[in-house]
Amino acid sequence: MTQSFYPPQRTLMGPGPSDVSPRVLAALARPTIGHLDPEFIKLMDEIKGLLQYAYKTRNELTLPVSAPGSAGMEAVFTNLLEPGDRVVVCQNGVFGGRMKENVERCGATAILVQDDWGKPVDQEKLEEALKANPDAIAVAFVHAETSTGVRSDAKALCALAHQYDCLAIVDAVTSLAGNELRVDDWGIDAIYSGTQKCLSCVPGLSPVSFSERAVERIRRRSHRVQSWFLDMNLIMDYWGGDSKRSYHHTAPVNALYALHESLIMLQEEGLESAWARHEHHHTAFAAGIQAMGMGLIVDKNARLPQLNAVEVPAGVDEAAVRKQLLQAWNLEIGAGLGSLAGKVWRVGLMGHAANQTNVLLCLTALGTVLRSMGASVMPEAGLKAAQAVYAT
Ligand SMILES: *Cc1c(COP(=O)(O)O)cnc(C)c1O
């Protein structure tokens, strides 16, 4: 007979999912109730309010799509775009490429603005593209490129989009709750995220939010949204503000208990404190990596605190290191993607996982494994440098 599944106890320091706190896991195990139960509807309202807090928005249309971050991405594009639309897509890593895919599958045209992997989106290039394409209706970019560890200047990119009368579409899957993000102040028109990165919730939900301007556009579409499941015109009635909620799909009830709990934890800590915590542990980690004798591929001013792309030392088999970390240390870190495959490790310090214990564990484990493989690294110096950051 097949046995019950008991996962090993890992420390998750990859690009997601991140460690889920016991409090969130406990919430997940509470009794399932009906998704139209008045008590559940109260919970949905609270989740909406908590997501507005996390996104710093008053957007009425703010809710978790019942599927992972990729579905939030798809929801944003399928709802906002119609066949024939032209959209400027900024690409500086894997996820910008997925935005392009989404635009094209909507029957729209993607005008690509490309930057090197490991560099933020270039504002001048974006402005050139906007000047050359006055008919573009939107600008789409990834705030926190998880494939490279780069943060782009979302505030400036949104301002440019508006200057050229475009909607601003933002991927915040990795940025939400990890670094500064202000939906209303920055004028973001459509945004999506995921629960399994800096919210430290279980994977499988995608918080989205649409500005009034975006909602107008969705209401006035001339073609129906090609995805029935993701059509916000229908979902608005399910997540809407009043009591006439109509059945659309069965909400993932227990997963929403978990999201509620993780958002309460965020509120207890305070959003700005969570941003500062990520920055603090990143500073210690980066100091440790560099003192150990390794580099980070992203320039200091564009580094994401929650995703650190660490250069693999010359001659080291990066996959063997990850295997050893998982087997001997129960520690997961991520591999490089695309053009960075084999060249970097991606070390996540996301949500609940962004803490001193994890930073010191990762530096110790990485240093020990690398030294055992004969790499010339200085694990003691690395630990000392990280500890010095914590001592200040
Ligand atoms: C993880 C991630 C996604 C996809 O989210 P899933 O939950 O894996 O579908 C999209 N964009 C970025 C920037 C991500 O890091």
The ligand as an SDF file (V2000), in Angstrom:
LIG
                    3D

 15 15  0  0  0  0  0  0  0  0999 V2000
    7.7330   33.0220   -9.1030 C   0  0  0  0  0  0  0  0  0  0  0  0
    7.4520   34.1030  -10.0790 C   0  0  0  0  0  0  0  0  0  0  0  0
    6.3800   34.0570  -10.9820 C   0  0  0  0  0  0  0  0  0  0  0  0
    5.4920   32.8660  -11.1030 C   0  0  0  0  0  0  0  0  0  0  0  0
    4.8290   32.5560   -9.9280 O   0  0  0  0  0  0  0  0  0  0  0  0
    4.2780   31.0420   -9.7160 P   0  0  0  0  0  0  0  0  0  0  0  0
    3.5880   31.1340   -8.4110 O   0  0  0  0  0  0  0  0  0  0  0  0
    5.4700   30.1760   -9.7440 O   0  0  0  0  0  0  0  0  0  0  0  0
    3.3410   30.7540  -10.8320 O   0  0  0  0  0  0  0  0  0  0  0  0
    6.1770   35.1480  -11.8100 C   0  0  0  0  0  0  0  0  0  0  0  0
    6.9760   36.2220  -11.7760 N   0  0  0  0  0  0  0  0  0  0  0  0
    8.0380   36.3170  -10.9440 C   0  0  0  0  0  0  0  0  0  0  0  0
    8.8960   37.5320  -10.9490 C   0  0  0  0  0  0  0  0  0  0  0  0
    8.3060   35.2510  -10.0850 C   0  0  0  0  0  0  0  0  0  0  0  0
    9.3610   35.3250   -9.2620 O   0  0  0  0  0  0  0  0  0  0  0  0
  1  2  1  0
  2  3  1  0
  2 14  2  0
  3  4  1  0
  3 10  2  0
  4  5  1  0
  5  6  1  0
  6  7  2  0
  6  8  1  0
  6  9  1  0
 10 11  1  0
 11 12  2  0
 12 13  1  0
 12 14  1  0
 14 15  1  0
M  END
$$$$
